[in-house]
């Protein structure tokens, strides 16, 4: 089963500190920590059964949109978030000082 990116519904699960997408009995997650006004994206995991459907990107987009809406600064420790933010300068305004250092800005 393939899923179009527009049909992927990601939700924030604050109790577990992660953004989630569930399908086919599997769960893709973007794990974060939150301290004050800084959200640190730590790890993104997409199970093999869900790979190749753009889910990791949707997790990143949901996480960054939430950070923007909540006025949070971002530290992209997770390689998926780091790579996305590195190649999308329009997200650089979200970076905390530590995040800017991670991206070499």
Residue pairs with C-beta under 8 A, 6 or more apart in sequence:
1 23
1 24
2 53
3 23
3 53
3 54
3 55
5 53
5 54
5 57
5 58
8 21
8 53
8 54
8 55
8 58
9 21
10 19
10 20
10 21
10 58
10 59
10 61
10 62
11 19
11 20
11 21
11 62
12 18
12 19
12 20
12 62
12 66
13 19
13 20
17 31
17 32
17 33
17 34
18 29
18 30
18 31
18 32
19 29
19 30
19 32
19 59
19 62
19 63
19 66
20 27
20 28
20 29
21 27
21 28
21 29
21 50
21 55
21 58
21 59
22 28
23 50
24 49
24 50
26 47
26 49
26 50
27 47
28 44
28 45
28 46
28 47
28 50
28 55
28 56
28 59
29 43
29 44
29 45
29 59
30 41
30 43
30 44
30 59
30 60
30 62
30 63
30 78
30 80
30 81
31 41
31 42
31 43
31 44
31 45
31 78
32 39
32 40
32 41
32 42
32 63
33 39
33 40
33 42
34 40
34 72
37 71
37 72
37 73
38 72
38 73
38 74
38 75
38 96
38 98
39 63
39 66
39 67
39 72
39 73
39 74
39 75
40 74
40 75
40 77
41 60
41 63
41 74
41 75
41 76
41 77
41 78
41 80
41 81
42 77
42 78
43 78
44 56
44 59
44 60
44 78
44 79
44 80
44 81
46 55
46 56
46 59
56 80
57 84
59 80
60 80
60 81
60 84
63 81
64 74
64 81
64 84
64 85
64 91
64 94
66 72
67 73
67 74
67 94
68 94
72 94
73 94
73 95
73 96
73 97
73 99
74 81
74 85
74 91
74 94
74 95
74 96
74 99
75 95
75 96
75 98
75 99
75 102
76 82
76 84
76 85
76 95
76 99
76 102
76 103
77 102
82 102
82 103
84 91
85 91
85 92
85 94
85 95
85 99
85 103
86 103
92 100
92 103
92 105
95 103
95 105
